[in-house]
Amino acid sequence: MRVTRLFAAAALALASTFAVADDAAEQAIRKTLASLQLDVPVESIGSSPLNGLYEVHLQGGRVLYASADGQYVMQGYLYQLKDGKPVNLTERTERAGVAKLINGIPQGEMVVFPAKGEAKSYITVFTDTTCPYCQKLHAEVPKLNAMGIEVRYLAFPRQGLNSPGDEQLQAVWCSKDRPASLSKLIEGKDVAAAKCANPVSKQFALGQQIGVNGTPAIVLQDGQIIPGYQPAAQVAKLALDAKG
């Protein structure tokens, strides 16, 4: 789909409360979206902060905008000028969608390294045991834990399913001690684990859905995605700031 990007900062003296679209507008917008053959399902359609513009929530947290008659569809950023500063409303909405998806994953499907002492915040990391920068980040997990940051891992075989990384990640998720197995494989050691039903392919699909295209990809508590390696001190600051 080819859509126009909207980059406009404007003072909007309007309420920002999300409301459900009326039936006529929703039907018109859905008809247009169906003709565009989007490859991502539409989760919901509702009014946006800008009068006459509707907000289309796609699966994975992405947002589009559409006119009430469905004749115009836009992809891009909607800003509100607040206290003299531009606020990116689109980014805020998309982050909330990502946070909802990530926070809905049971911890039993993750590999978790708990914070030491008081847990102040957490990060969720899409990782691949064969990725050098994932290995570098993992070496700093003890520092993050010591700073009160819990580290939650999800699988993302960067070379795709059936790759060496995929095989290793499946071994981690099928092992009796996932944290120990993950650390061993990252250190270049072997891990033997029987095949089992595991969420690796599902987590890989989820990562693609929210826009992850490389590892490590760090998702903060508010849904912000930080691509690539960051030093522990910087990650901790971002994690604490995201907690709000």
C-alpha positions as CSV (number, residue, x, y, z in Angstrom):
1,M,0.0,0.0,0.0
2,R,1.3,3.4,-0.9
3,V,0.0,6.2,1.4
4,T,0.9,9.8,2.0
5,R,2.9,10.7,5.1
6,L,1.5,13.6,7.1
7,F,4.0,15.6,9.2
8,A,2.1,18.6,10.6
9,A,2.4,20.3,14.0
10,A,-0.8,22.2,14.8
11,A,-2.5,23.6,17.9
12,L,-5.5,21.4,18.5
13,A,-8.0,22.8,21.0
14,L,-9.7,19.4,21.1
15,A,-10.2,16.6,23.5
16,S,-7.8,13.7,23.0
17,T,-10.2,11.0,24.4
18,F,-10.6,8.0,22.0
19,A,-14.1,7.4,20.9
20,V,-15.7,4.7,18.9
21,A,-16.4,5.6,15.2
22,D,-20.1,5.8,14.1
23,D,-21.3,2.9,12.1
24,A,-21.5,4.7,8.7
25,A,-17.9,6.1,9.0
26,E,-16.5,2.7,10.2
27,Q,-18.2,0.8,7.3
28,A,-16.9,3.3,4.7
29,I,-13.4,3.2,6.1
30,R,-13.3,-0.6,6.3
31,K,-14.5,-0.8,2.7
32,T,-11.6,1.4,1.6
33,L,-9.1,-0.5,3.7
34,A,-10.3,-3.8,2.2
35,S,-9.7,-2.4,-1.3
36,L,-6.2,-1.4,-0.3
37,Q,-5.5,-5.1,0.6
38,L,-3.6,-4.3,3.8
39,D,-1.6,-7.3,5.0
40,V,-2.2,-6.3,8.6
41,P,-5.6,-6.9,10.3
42,V,-7.6,-3.8,11.5
43,E,-8.2,-4.0,15.2
44,S,-10.4,-1.0,15.7
45,I,-11.6,2.4,14.2
46,G,-12.4,5.4,16.3
47,S,-12.4,9.2,16.2
48,S,-9.0,10.9,16.5
49,P,-8.2,14.1,18.4
50,L,-8.7,16.0,15.1
51,N,-12.3,16.6,14.2
52,G,-13.4,14.7,11.1
53,L,-10.3,12.4,11.1
54,Y,-10.6,8.8,12.2
55,E,-7.9,6.7,13.8
56,V,-7.4,3.2,12.5
57,H,-5.6,0.8,14.8
58,L,-3.8,-2.0,13.1
59,Q,-2.7,-5.2,14.7
60,G,0.8,-4.7,16.1
61,G,0.2,-1.2,17.3
62,R,0.5,0.8,14.0
63,V,-1.9,3.6,13.3
64,L,-3.5,5.0,10.1
65,Y,-5.8,8.0,9.7
66,A,-8.9,8.2,7.5
67,S,-11.6,10.6,6.5
68,A,-15.2,9.8,7.6
69,D,-16.2,8.9,4.0
70,G,-13.2,6.6,3.6
71,Q,-12.0,8.5,0.5
72,Y,-8.7,9.6,2.1
73,V,-6.3,7.4,4.1
74,M,-3.0,8.7,5.6
75,Q,0.0,7.2,7.3
76,G,2.2,9.5,9.4
77,Y,2.4,11.6,12.5
78,L,-0.3,13.7,14.0
79,Y,1.0,16.4,16.4
80,Q,-0.6,18.5,19.0
81,L,1.0,21.8,20.1
82,K,0.8,21.6,23.9
83,D,2.3,24.3,26.2
84,G,4.3,25.6,23.2
85,K,5.8,22.1,22.4
86,P,4.8,19.6,19.8
87,V,3.5,16.3,21.1
88,N,3.5,13.3,18.8
89,L,0.1,11.8,19.3
90,T,0.6,9.0,16.8
91,E,3.8,7.8,18.4
92,R,2.1,7.9,21.8
93,T,-0.8,5.8,20.5
94,E,1.4,3.3,18.7
95,R,3.6,2.8,21.8
96,A,0.5,2.1,23.9
97,G,-0.5,-0.6,21.4
98,V,2.9,-2.2,21.5
99,A,3.0,-2.1,25.3
100,K,-0.4,-3.8,25.4
101,L,0.8,-6.6,23.1
102,I,4.1,-7.1,25.0
103,N,2.6,-6.9,28.4
104,G,0.0,-9.5,27.4
105,I,2.7,-12.2,27.0
106,P,2.8,-14.5,30.0
107,Q,6.2,-14.5,31.7
108,G,6.1,-18.3,31.5
109,E,6.8,-17.9,27.8
110,M,9.8,-15.6,28.3
111,V,13.3,-16.0,29.6
112,V,13.5,-13.8,32.7
113,F,16.4,-12.4,34.6
114,P,14.9,-10.7,37.7
115,A,16.1,-7.5,39.2
116,K,18.2,-7.7,42.4
117,G,16.4,-6.3,45.3
118,E,13.7,-3.8,44.4
119,A,12.4,-4.1,40.9
120,K,12.2,-0.5,39.5
121,S,11.4,-1.2,35.9
122,Y,11.8,-3.8,33.2
123,I,12.7,-4.2,29.6
124,T,11.7,-6.8,27.0
125,V,14.4,-7.8,24.6
126,F,14.0,-9.6,21.3
127,T,17.2,-11.6,21.0
128,D,19.1,-14.1,18.9
129,T,21.9,-16.2,20.6
130,T,24.0,-15.9,17.4
131,C,23.9,-12.1,17.3
132,P,27.1,-10.4,18.5
133,Y,25.4,-7.3,19.9
134,C,22.8,-9.5,21.7
135,Q,25.8,-11.2,23.3
136,K,27.3,-7.9,24.2
137,L,24.0,-6.7,25.8
138,H,23.6,-10.0,27.6
139,A,27.0,-9.5,29.3
140,E,25.5,-6.4,30.9
141,V,22.4,-8.0,32.2
142,P,23.9,-8.5,35.7
143,K,24.5,-4.7,35.8
144,L,21.0,-4.0,34.7
145,N,19.6,-6.4,37.4
146,A,21.8,-4.7,40.0
147,M,20.2,-1.4,39.0
148,G,16.7,-2.8,39.6
149,I,15.9,-3.5,35.9
150,E,14.3,-6.9,35.2
151,V,15.3,-8.3,31.7
152,R,12.7,-10.3,29.9
153,Y,13.8,-12.1,26.7
154,L,11.7,-13.0,23.6
155,A,13.0,-15.0,20.7
156,F,13.7,-13.4,17.4
157,P,15.9,-15.6,15.0
158,R,17.2,-12.8,12.9
159,Q,18.0,-15.1,9.9
160,G,14.5,-16.5,10.0
161,L,12.9,-19.8,11.0
162,N,14.9,-23.0,10.5
163,S,18.2,-21.0,10.8
164,P,20.9,-21.9,13.3
165,G,19.7,-19.1,15.6
166,D,16.2,-20.5,15.4
167,E,17.5,-24.0,16.4
168,Q,19.4,-22.5,19.3
169,L,16.5,-20.5,20.6
170,Q,14.2,-23.5,20.4
171,A,16.8,-25.4,22.5
172,V,16.7,-22.6,25.1
173,W,12.9,-22.5,25.3
174,C,12.7,-26.3,25.6
175,S,15.4,-26.6,28.3
176,K,14.6,-27.0,32.0
177,D,16.6,-24.0,32.9
178,R,16.0,-21.3,30.3
179,P,18.2,-18.5,31.8
180,A,21.2,-20.9,32.2
181,S,20.8,-22.3,28.7
182,L,20.5,-18.9,27.1
183,S,23.7,-17.8,28.9
184,K,25.5,-20.9,27.8
185,L,24.6,-20.6,24.1
186,I,25.6,-16.9,24.1
187,E,28.9,-17.9,25.6
188,G,29.4,-20.4,22.8
189,K,28.7,-23.5,24.8
190,D,26.4,-26.4,23.7
191,V,23.0,-27.0,25.1
192,A,21.2,-30.3,24.7
193,A,17.4,-30.1,24.9
194,A,14.6,-32.4,23.6
195,K,12.3,-30.9,21.0
196,C,9.1,-29.5,22.5
197,A,6.2,-27.2,21.7
198,N,7.6,-23.7,22.1
199,P,6.7,-20.1,21.3
200,V,9.8,-19.2,19.2
201,S,8.0,-18.9,15.9
202,K,5.1,-17.0,17.5
203,Q,7.5,-14.5,19.1
204,F,9.3,-14.1,15.9
205,A,6.0,-13.2,14.1
206,L,5.1,-10.8,16.9
207,G,8.5,-9.0,16.6
208,Q,7.9,-8.6,12.8
209,Q,4.4,-7.4,13.5
210,I,5.5,-4.5,15.8
211,G,8.4,-3.5,13.5
212,V,11.4,-5.4,14.8
213,N,13.9,-6.0,12.0
214,G,17.1,-6.7,13.8
215,T,18.5,-7.8,17.2
216,P,18.7,-6.9,19.9
217,A,15.5,-4.9,20.0
218,I,14.7,-3.5,23.4
219,V,11.0,-2.7,24.2
220,L,10.5,-0.4,27.1
221,Q,7.6,-0.5,29.5
222,D,5.7,2.2,27.6
223,G,6.1,0.4,24.3
224,Q,9.0,2.4,22.9
225,I,11.3,0.2,20.8
226,I,15.0,0.9,21.0
227,P,16.9,-0.8,18.1
228,G,20.3,-2.2,18.7
229,Y,22.8,-2.4,21.6
230,Q,22.9,0.3,24.3
231,P,25.2,0.3,27.4
232,A,23.6,-0.8,30.6
233,A,23.6,2.7,32.2
234,Q,21.8,4.1,29.2
235,V,19.3,1.3,29.0
236,A,18.5,1.6,32.7
237,K,17.9,5.4,32.3
238,L,15.6,4.7,29.4
239,A,13.8,2.0,31.3
240,L,13.2,4.2,34.4
241,D,12.1,7.2,32.3
242,A,9.6,4.9,30.4
243,K,8.0,3.9,33.7
244,G,6.8,7.5,34.0
